[in-house]
Amino acid sequence: MKKILYFWGPVVFLFSFIFILSSFSTLPQPVIIPDFDKIEHLIAYLVISLTVYRALLGTTVYSEKKCIKLAILTTVIYGMSDEFHQSFVPYRDASLGDLFFDFIGAVLAYGSLFNEVRKGILNDGRMSKM
């Protein structure tokens, strides 16, 4: 049970945090940078994707490559559910642009990981060398 909480607790925390933020009608945005929310989406979903990957790697017997693919899929599905949730929040709407940046963030997280996996640096999907 401790192992599951250790690996999946951060995922649940991040999912909950994003859900709470998505429940607000407006969020403060810096005036200096236009479309800063797209950068926020990219960074947030990059972190979410890595956190899901870490949880999968630490609690399943899947290979690194399969964990990466599942992490991206999970992150994108969560991004879709977040956009759906926002469609019910006053003064918010669902945005394909936001979902696109969620996807880009999830994929960018693995550029270096795919190279590590390809080189065999990671140890067969286990957290021993992470």
Buried (B, 14 or more C-beta within 10 A) or exposed (E): EEEEEBBBEBBEEBBEEBEEEBEEEEEEEEEEEEEEBBEBBBEBBBBBBBBBBBBBBBBEEBBBBBBBBBBBEBBBEBBBBBBEBBEEBEEBEBBEEBBBBBBBBBBBBBEEBEEEBEEEEBEEBEEEEE
